[in-house]
Amino acid sequence: MKSSFIGDFRHNLDAKGRIAIPAHFRGLLGNCFTVTVGLDSCITVYTEEQWDAFYEKLSMLPVNQKNPRNYMRAFTANARVCEFDAQGRILLPQSLIRYSGLTKECAIIGAGDHIEIWNAEKWEEVCMGTLNNLSDIAEDLPEML
């Protein structure tokens, strides 16, 4: 079975915008990876391979249409290549910190093929809202389950 990003971890963002990434995730990310905006006001973290595949899909969007063009811009203009420091931390750009509303306590979650970094309070709201509606959500996905 291929390894995937799973789990929910809590870490603090320091005053310089650095956050420690759990060791399991570091092993899956490799030495160089991409951070960018995510949906629902989180930050997404992709391996090089995952980012390349995602970028290829973005580049196929029709640039003559406003929404696809802006969608592509949002992800690519805010993307940054990152590496870990000696303590297993990454430096998040201030623009992504502002976008996601990160404060001191953050949730770092595995989202299958990527990692998401959330404001911890926002993540609790999203997670509980999803869990409280899981049966309804599952009914909309019959062909997938």
TIRO-2110 file (N, C-alpha, C; in Angstrom, 1 decimal):
// TIRO-2110
0.8, -1.2, 0.0, N, 1, A
0.0, 0.0, 0.0, CA, 1, A
0.9, 1.2, 0.0, C, 1, A
0.6, 2.2, -0.8, N, 2, A
1.3, 3.4, -0.9, CA, 2, A
1.1, 4.3, 0.3, C, 2, A
2.1, 4.9, 0.9, N, 3, A
2.0, 5.7, 2.0, CA, 3, A
1.2, 7.0, 1.7, C, 3, A
0.3, 7.4, 2.6, N, 4, A
-0.4, 8.6, 2.4, CA, 4, A
-0.3, 9.5, 3.6, C, 4, A
-0.8, 10.7, 3.4, N, 5, A
-0.7, 11.7, 4.5, CA, 5, A
-2.0, 11.5, 5.3, C, 5, A
-1.9, 11.0, 6.5, N, 6, A
-3.1, 10.8, 7.4, CA, 6, A
-2.7, 11.3, 8.8, C, 6, A
-3.7, 11.7, 9.5, N, 7, A
-3.5, 12.1, 10.9, CA, 7, A
-3.8, 13.6, 11.1, C, 7, A
-3.9, 14.0, 12.4, N, 8, A
-4.2, 15.3, 12.8, CA, 8, A
-3.2, 15.7, 14.0, C, 8, A
-2.4, 16.6, 13.8, N, 9, A
-1.3, 17.0, 14.7, CA, 9, A
-1.4, 18.5, 15.1, C, 9, A
-1.0, 18.8, 16.3, N, 10, A
-1.0, 20.2, 16.7, CA, 10, A
0.4, 20.7, 16.9, C, 10, A
0.7, 21.8, 16.3, N, 11, A
2.0, 22.5, 16.5, CA, 11, A
1.8, 24.0, 16.6, C, 11, A
2.8, 24.6, 17.2, N, 12, A
2.7, 26.1, 17.3, CA, 12, A
3.5, 26.8, 16.2, C, 12, A
3.0, 27.8, 15.7, N, 13, A
3.7, 28.7, 14.7, CA, 13, A
4.5, 29.7, 15.6, C, 13, A
5.8, 29.8, 15.3, N, 14, A
6.6, 30.8, 16.1, CA, 14, A
6.5, 32.2, 15.5, C, 14, A
7.1, 33.1, 16.2, N, 15, A
7.0, 34.5, 15.8, CA, 15, A
7.6, 34.8, 14.5, C, 15, A
8.5, 34.0, 14.0, N, 16, A
9.1, 34.2, 12.7, CA, 16, A
8.4, 33.5, 11.5, C, 16, A
7.3, 32.8, 11.9, N, 17, A
6.5, 32.1, 10.9, CA, 17, A
6.9, 30.7, 10.5, C, 17, A
7.6, 30.1, 11.5, N, 18, A
8.1, 28.7, 11.3, CA, 18, A
7.2, 27.8, 12.1, C, 18, A
7.0, 26.6, 11.5, N, 19, A
6.2, 25.6, 12.1, CA, 19, A
6.9, 24.2, 11.9, C, 19, A
6.9, 23.4, 13.0, N, 20, A
7.5, 22.1, 12.9, CA, 20, A
6.5, 21.2, 12.2, C, 20, A
7.0, 20.4, 11.3, N, 21, A
6.2, 19.4, 10.6, CA, 21, A
6.4, 18.0, 11.3, C, 21, A
5.4, 17.3, 11.6, N, 22, A
5.6, 15.9, 12.2, CA, 22, A
6.5, 15.1, 11.4, C, 22, A
7.3, 14.3, 12.1, N, 23, A
8.3, 13.5, 11.5, CA, 23, A
7.8, 12.5, 10.4, C, 23, A
6.6, 11.9, 10.6, N, 24, A
6.0, 11.1, 9.6, CA, 24, A
5.8, 11.8, 8.3, C, 24, A
5.3, 13.0, 8.4, N, 25, A
5.0, 13.8, 7.2, CA, 25, A
6.3, 14.2, 6.5, C, 25, A
7.3, 14.6, 7.3, N, 26, A
8.6, 15.0, 6.8, CA, 26, A
9.2, 13.9, 5.9, C, 26, A
9.1, 12.6, 6.4, N, 27, A
9.6, 11.5, 5.6, CA, 27, A
8.9, 11.3, 4.3, C, 27, A
7.6, 11.6, 4.2, N, 28, A
6.8, 11.5, 3.0, CA, 28, A
7.1, 12.7, 2.1, C, 28, A
7.3, 13.9, 2.6, N, 29, A
7.5, 15.1, 1.8, CA, 29, A
8.8, 15.1, 1.0, C, 29, A
9.8, 14.5, 1.6, N, 30, A
11.1, 14.6, 1.0, CA, 30, A
11.8, 15.9, 1.3, C, 30, A
12.9, 16.3, 0.6, N, 31, A
13.7, 17.4, 0.9, CA, 31, A
13.1, 18.8, 0.4, C, 31, A
12.4, 18.7, -0.7, N, 32, A
11.9, 19.9, -1.3, CA, 32, A
10.5, 19.7, -1.6, C, 32, A
9.6, 20.7, -1.3, N, 33, A
8.2, 20.6, -1.5, CA, 33, A
7.6, 22.0, -1.7, C, 33, A
6.3, 22.0, -2.1, N, 34, A
5.7, 23.3, -2.4, CA, 34, A
4.5, 23.6, -1.4, C, 34, A
4.5, 24.8, -0.9, N, 35, A
3.3, 25.3, -0.1, CA, 35, A
2.6, 26.4, -0.9, C, 35, A
1.3, 26.4, -0.8, N, 36, A
0.5, 27.4, -1.4, CA, 36, A
-0.9, 27.5, -0.7, C, 36, A
-1.7, 28.3, -1.3, N, 37, A
-3.1, 28.5, -0.7, CA, 37, A
-3.8, 27.1, -0.8, C, 37, A
-4.8, 26.9, 0.0, N, 38, A
-5.6, 25.8, -0.1, CA, 38, A
-7.1, 26.3, 0.0, C, 38, A
-8.0, 25.4, -0.3, N, 39, A
-9.4, 25.7, -0.2, CA, 39, A
-9.8, 25.8, 1.2, C, 39, A
-10.8, 26.6, 1.5, N, 40, A
-11.4, 26.8, 2.9, CA, 40, A
-10.4, 27.5, 3.8, C, 40, A
-9.5, 28.3, 3.3, N, 41, A
-8.6, 29.1, 4.1, CA, 41, A
-7.5, 28.3, 4.8, C, 41, A
-7.0, 27.3, 4.2, N, 42, A
-5.9, 26.6, 4.8, CA, 42, A
-4.7, 26.7, 3.8, C, 42, A
-3.6, 26.2, 4.3, N, 43, A
-2.4, 26.2, 3.5, CA, 43, A
-2.2, 24.7, 3.0, C, 43, A
-1.9, 24.5, 1.8, N, 44, A
-1.6, 23.1, 1.3, CA, 44, A
-0.1, 22.9, 1.1, C, 44, A
0.3, 21.7, 1.3, N, 45, A
1.7, 21.3, 1.2, CA, 45, A
1.8, 20.1, 0.3, C, 45, A
2.5, 20.2, -0.8, N, 46, A
2.6, 19.2, -1.8, CA, 46, A
4.0, 18.7, -2.0, C, 46, A
4.2, 17.4, -2.2, N, 47, A
5.5, 16.9, -2.6, CA, 47, A
5.8, 17.5, -4.0, C, 47, A
7.1, 17.4, -4.4, N, 48, A
7.4, 17.8, -5.7, CA, 48, A
6.6, 17.1, -6.8, C, 48, A
6.5, 15.8, -6.7, N, 49, A
5.7, 15.0, -7.6, CA, 49, A
4.2, 15.4, -7.6, C, 49, A
3.6, 15.6, -6.5, N, 50, A
2.2, 16.0, -6.4, CA, 50, A
2.0, 17.4, -6.9, C, 50, A
2.9, 18.3, -6.6, N, 51, A
2.8, 19.7, -7.2, CA, 51, A
2.9, 19.7, -8.7, C, 51, A
3.8, 18.9, -9.2, N, 52, A
4.0, 18.8, -10.7, CA, 52, A
2.7, 18.3, -11.3, C, 52, A
2.1, 17.3, -10.7, N, 53, A
0.8, 16.8, -11.3, CA, 53, A
-0.3, 17.8, -11.2, C, 53, A
-0.4, 18.5, -10.0, N, 54, A
-1.4, 19.5, -9.8, CA, 54, A
-1.2, 20.7, -10.8, C, 54, A
0.0, 21.1, -10.9, N, 55, A
0.3, 22.2, -11.8, CA, 55, A
0.0, 21.8, -13.3, C, 55, A
0.2, 20.6, -13.6, N, 56, A
-0.1, 20.2, -15.0, CA, 56, A
-1.6, 20.3, -15.2, C, 56, A
-2.4, 19.9, -14.2, N, 57, A
-3.9, 20.1, -14.3, CA, 57, A
-4.3, 21.5, -14.4, C, 57, A
-3.6, 22.4, -13.6, N, 58, A
-3.9, 23.8, -13.6, CA, 58, A
-3.6, 24.4, -15.0, C, 58, A
-2.5, 24.0, -15.5, N, 59, A
-2.1, 24.6, -16.8, CA, 59, A
-3.0, 24.2, -18.0, C, 59, A
-3.9, 23.2, -17.7, N, 60, A
-4.8, 22.8, -18.8, CA, 60, A
-6.1, 23.5, -18.7, C, 60, A
-6.3, 24.4, -17.7, N, 61, A
-7.5, 25.2, -17.5, CA, 61, A
-7.6, 26.2, -18.6, C, 61, A
-8.8, 26.5, -19.1, N, 62, A
-8.9, 27.5, -20.2, CA, 62, A
-8.7, 28.9, -19.7, C, 62, A
-7.6, 29.5, -20.2, N, 63, A
-7.2, 30.8, -19.7, CA, 63, A
-8.1, 31.9, -20.3, C, 63, A
-8.9, 31.6, -21.3, N, 64, A
-9.8, 32.6, -21.8, CA, 64, A
-11.1, 32.7, -21.0, C, 64, A
-11.2, 32.0, -19.9, N, 65, A
-12.3, 32.1, -19.0, CA, 65, A
-11.9, 32.6, -17.7, C, 65, A
-12.6, 33.6, -17.1, N, 66, A
-12.2, 34.3, -15.9, CA, 66, A
-12.0, 33.4, -14.7, C, 66, A
-13.0, 32.6, -14.3, N, 67, A
-12.8, 31.8, -13.1, CA, 67, A
-11.7, 30.8, -13.2, C, 67, A
-11.5, 30.0, -14.3, N, 68, A
-10.4, 29.1, -14.3, CA, 68, A
-9.0, 29.9, -14.3, C, 68, A
-9.0, 31.0, -15.0, N, 69, A
-7.8, 31.8, -15.0, CA, 69, A
-7.4, 32.3, -13.6, C, 69, A
-8.4, 32.8, -12.8, N, 70, A
-8.2, 33.3, -11.5, CA, 70, A
-7.8, 32.1, -10.5, C, 70, A
-8.5, 31.0, -10.7, N, 71, A
-8.2, 29.8, -9.9, CA, 71, A
-6.7, 29.4, -10.1, C, 71, A
-6.2, 29.4, -11.3, N, 72, A
-4.8, 29.0, -11.6, CA, 72, A
-3.9, 30.1, -11.0, C, 72, A
-4.2, 31.3, -11.1, N, 73, A
-3.4, 32.4, -10.5, CA, 73, A
-3.3, 32.3, -9.0, C, 73, A
-4.4, 32.0, -8.4, N, 74, A
-4.4, 32.0, -6.9, CA, 74, A
-3.4, 30.9, -6.4, C, 74, A
-3.4, 29.8, -7.0, N, 75, A
-2.5, 28.7, -6.6, CA, 75, A
-1.0, 28.9, -7.0, C, 75, A
-0.8, 29.4, -8.2, N, 76, A
0.6, 29.5, -8.7, CA, 76, A
1.3, 30.8, -8.2, C, 76, A
0.5, 31.9, -8.1, N, 77, A
1.2, 33.1, -7.6, CA, 77, A
1.5, 33.0, -6.1, C, 77, A
0.8, 32.2, -5.4, N, 78, A
1.1, 32.1, -3.9, CA, 78, A
2.0, 30.8, -3.6, C, 78, A
2.4, 30.1, -4.6, N, 79, A
3.2, 28.9, -4.3, CA, 79, A
4.6, 29.3, -4.0, C, 79, A
5.2, 28.6, -3.1, N, 80, A
6.6, 28.7, -2.7, CA, 80, A
7.3, 27.4, -2.5, C, 80, A
8.5, 27.2, -3.0, N, 81, A
9.2, 26.0, -2.7, CA, 81, A
9.9, 26.1, -1.4, C, 81, A
9.8, 25.1, -0.6, N, 82, A
10.3, 25.1, 0.8, CA, 82, A
11.2, 23.9, 1.0, C, 82, A
12.0, 24.1, 2.1, N, 83, A
12.9, 23.0, 2.6, CA, 83, A
12.8, 23.0, 4.1, C, 83, A
13.1, 21.9, 4.8, N, 84, A
13.1, 21.9, 6.2, CA, 84, A
14.4, 22.5, 6.8, C, 84, A
14.3, 23.1, 7.9, N, 85, A
15.5, 23.6, 8.6, CA, 85, A
16.0, 22.4, 9.5, C, 85, A
17.1, 22.6, 10.2, N, 86, A
17.7, 21.5, 11.0, CA, 86, A
16.7, 21.0, 12.1, C, 86, A
15.7, 21.7, 12.5, N, 87, A
14.8, 21.3, 13.5, CA, 87, A
13.5, 20.7, 12.9, C, 87, A
13.4, 20.5, 11.6, N, 88, A
12.3, 20.0, 11.0, CA, 88, A
11.1, 21.0, 10.8, C, 88, A
11.5, 22.3, 10.8, N, 89, A
10.5, 23.3, 10.6, CA, 89, A
10.5, 23.8, 9.2, C, 89, A
9.4, 24.5, 8.8, N, 90, A
9.3, 25.2, 7.5, CA, 90, A
9.0, 26.6, 7.8, C, 90, A
9.5, 27.5, 7.0, N, 91, A
9.2, 29.0, 7.1, CA, 91, A
8.0, 29.2, 6.1, C, 91, A
6.9, 29.6, 6.7, N, 92, A
5.7, 29.9, 5.9, CA, 92, A
5.7, 31.4, 5.5, C, 92, A
5.4, 31.7, 4.2, N, 93, A
5.4, 33.1, 3.8, CA, 93, A
4.3, 33.9, 4.6, C, 93, A
4.5, 35.1, 4.9, N, 94, A
3.6, 35.9, 5.6, CA, 94, A
2.2, 36.0, 4.9, C, 94, A
2.3, 36.0, 3.5, N, 95, A
1.0, 36.1, 2.8, CA, 95, A
0.2, 34.9, 3.0, C, 95, A
0.8, 33.7, 3.1, N, 96, A
0.0, 32.5, 3.4, CA, 96, A
-0.5, 32.5, 4.9, C, 96, A
0.3, 33.0, 5.8, N, 97, A
-0.1, 33.1, 7.2, CA, 97, A
-1.4, 34.0, 7.3, C, 97, A
-1.3, 35.1, 6.6, N, 98, A
-2.5, 36.0, 6.6, CA, 98, A
-3.7, 35.4, 6.0, C, 98, A
-3.5, 34.8, 4.8, N, 99, A
-4.6, 34.1, 4.1, CA, 99, A
-5.3, 33.1, 5.0, C, 99, A
-4.5, 32.3, 5.7, N, 100, A
-5.1, 31.2, 6.4, CA, 100, A
-5.5, 31.6, 7.8, C, 100, A
-5.2, 32.8, 8.2, N, 101, A
-5.5, 33.2, 9.6, CA, 101, A
-4.8, 32.5, 10.7, C, 101, A
-3.6, 32.0, 10.4, N, 102, A
-2.8, 31.2, 11.4, CA, 102, A
-2.4, 32.1, 12.5, C, 102, A
-2.6, 31.6, 13.7, N, 103, A
-2.1, 32.2, 14.9, CA, 103, A
-1.1, 31.2, 15.5, C, 103, A
-1.0, 31.3, 16.8, N, 104, A
0.0, 30.4, 17.5, CA, 104, A
-0.3, 28.9, 17.3, C, 104, A
-1.5, 28.5, 17.7, N, 105, A
-1.8, 27.0, 17.6, CA, 105, A
-2.3, 26.7, 16.2, C, 105, A
-1.7, 25.7, 15.6, N, 106, A
-2.1, 25.3, 14.2, CA, 106, A
-2.4, 23.8, 14.2, C, 106, A
-3.2, 23.4, 13.3, N, 107, A
-3.5, 22.0, 13.1, CA, 107, A
-2.8, 21.6, 11.8, C, 107, A
-2.1, 20.5, 11.8, N, 108, A
-1.4, 20.0, 10.6, CA, 108, A
-2.1, 18.7, 10.3, C, 108, A
-2.8, 18.6, 9.2, N, 109, A
-3.6, 17.4, 8.9, CA, 109, A
-3.1, 16.7, 7.7, C, 109, A
-3.2, 15.4, 7.7, N, 110, A
-3.0, 14.7, 6.5, CA, 110, A
-4.3, 14.7, 5.7, C, 110, A
-4.2, 15.0, 4.4, N, 111, A
-5.4, 15.0, 3.5, CA, 111, A
-5.3, 14.1, 2.3, C, 111, A
-4.8, 12.9, 2.6, N, 112, A
-4.6, 11.9, 1.6, CA, 112, A
-3.4, 12.1, 0.8, C, 112, A
-3.4, 12.9, -0.2, N, 113, A
-2.2, 13.1, -1.1, CA, 113, A
-1.4, 14.4, -0.8, C, 113, A
-1.9, 15.1, 0.2, N, 114, A
-1.1, 16.3, 0.6, CA, 114, A
-1.4, 16.6, 2.1, C, 114, A
-0.7, 17.6, 2.6, N, 115, A
-0.9, 18.1, 3.9, CA, 115, A
-1.6, 19.4, 3.9, C, 115, A
-2.4, 19.7, 4.9, N, 116, A
-3.0, 21.0, 5.1, CA, 116, A
-2.6, 21.6, 6.5, C, 116, A
-2.4, 22.9, 6.5, N, 117, A
-2.1, 23.6, 7.7, CA, 117, A
-3.2, 24.6, 8.0, C, 117, A
-3.8, 24.4, 9.1, N, 118, A
-5.0, 25.2, 9.5, CA, 118, A
-4.8, 26.0, 10.8, C, 118, A
-5.5, 27.1, 10.9, N, 119, A
-5.8, 27.7, 12.2, CA, 119, A
-6.5, 26.7, 13.0, C, 119, A
-6.0, 26.4, 14.2, N, 120, A
-6.6, 25.3, 15.0, CA, 120, A
-8.1, 25.4, 15.2, C, 120, A
-8.5, 26.6, 15.6, N, 121, A
-9.9, 26.9, 15.8, CA, 121, A
-10.8, 26.7, 14.6, C, 121, A
-10.3, 27.2, 13.5, N, 122, A
-11.0, 27.0, 12.2, CA, 122, A
-11.1, 25.5, 11.8, C, 122, A
-10.0, 24.8, 12.0, N, 123, A
-10.0, 23.4, 11.7, CA, 123, A
-11.1, 22.6, 12.6, C, 123, A
-11.1, 23.0, 13.8, N, 124, A
-12.1, 22.3, 14.7, CA, 124, A
-13.5, 22.6, 14.2, C, 124, A
-13.8, 23.8, 13.8, N, 125, A
-15.2, 24.1, 13.2, CA, 125, A
-15.4, 23.3, 12.0, C, 125, A
-14.5, 23.3, 11.0, N, 126, A
-14.6, 22.5, 9.8, CA, 126, A
-14.8, 21.0, 10.1, C, 126, A
-13.9, 20.5, 10.9, N, 127, A
-13.9, 19.1, 11.2, CA, 127, A
-15.2, 18.7, 11.9, C, 127, A
-15.7, 19.4, 12.9, N, 128, A
-16.9, 19.0, 13.6, CA, 128, A
-18.1, 19.2, 12.7, C, 128, A
-18.1, 20.2, 11.8, N, 129, A
-19.2, 20.4, 10.9, CA, 129, A
-19.3, 19.2, 9.9, C, 129, A
-18.1, 18.8, 9.5, N, 130, A
-18.1, 17.6, 8.6, CA, 130, A
-18.5, 16.4, 9.3, C, 130, A
-18.0, 16.1, 10.5, N, 131, A
-18.4, 14.9, 11.2, CA, 131, A
-19.9, 14.9, 11.5, C, 131, A
-20.4, 16.0, 11.9, N, 132, A
-21.8, 16.1, 12.2, CA, 132, A
-22.7, 15.8, 11.0, C, 132, A
-22.2, 16.0, 9.8, N, 133, A
-23.0, 15.8, 8.6, CA, 133, A
-22.4, 14.7, 7.7, C, 133, A
-21.6, 13.8, 8.3, N, 134, A
-21.0, 12.8, 7.5, CA, 134, A
-22.0, 11.8, 6.8, C, 134, A
-23.0, 11.5, 7.4, N, 135, A
-24.0, 10.6, 6.8, CA, 135, A
-24.6, 11.3, 5.5, C, 135, A
-25.0, 12.6, 5.7, N, 136, A
-25.5, 13.3, 4.5, CA, 136, A
-24.5, 13.5, 3.4, C, 136, A
-23.3, 13.7, 3.8, N, 137, A
-22.2, 13.9, 2.8, CA, 137, A
-22.0, 12.5, 2.1, C, 137, A
-22.0, 11.4, 2.8, N, 138, A
-21.8, 10.1, 2.2, CA, 138, A
-22.9, 9.8, 1.2, C, 138, A
-24.1, 10.2, 1.4, N, 139, A
-25.2, 10.0, 0.5, CA, 139, A
-25.0, 10.6, -0.9, C, 139, A
-24.2, 11.7, -0.9, N, 140, A
-23.9, 12.4, -2.1, CA, 140, A
-22.8, 11.8, -2.9, C, 140, A
-22.2, 10.8, -2.3, N, 141, A
-21.0, 10.1, -2.9, CA, 141, A
-21.2, 8.6, -3.1, C, 141, A
-22.4, 8.2, -3.5, N, 142, A
-22.6, 6.7, -3.6, CA, 142, A
-21.7, 6.0, -4.5, C, 142, A
-21.3, 6.6, -5.6, N, 143, A
-20.5, 5.9, -6.6, CA, 143, A
-19.0, 5.8, -6.2, C, 143, A
-18.7, 6.6, -5.2, N, 144, A
-17.3, 6.6, -4.7, CA, 144, A
-17.0, 5.7, -3.6, C, 144, A
-18.1, 5.3, -2.8, N, 145, A
-17.8, 4.5, -1.6, CA, 145, A
-18.2, 3.1, -1.8, C, 145, A
END
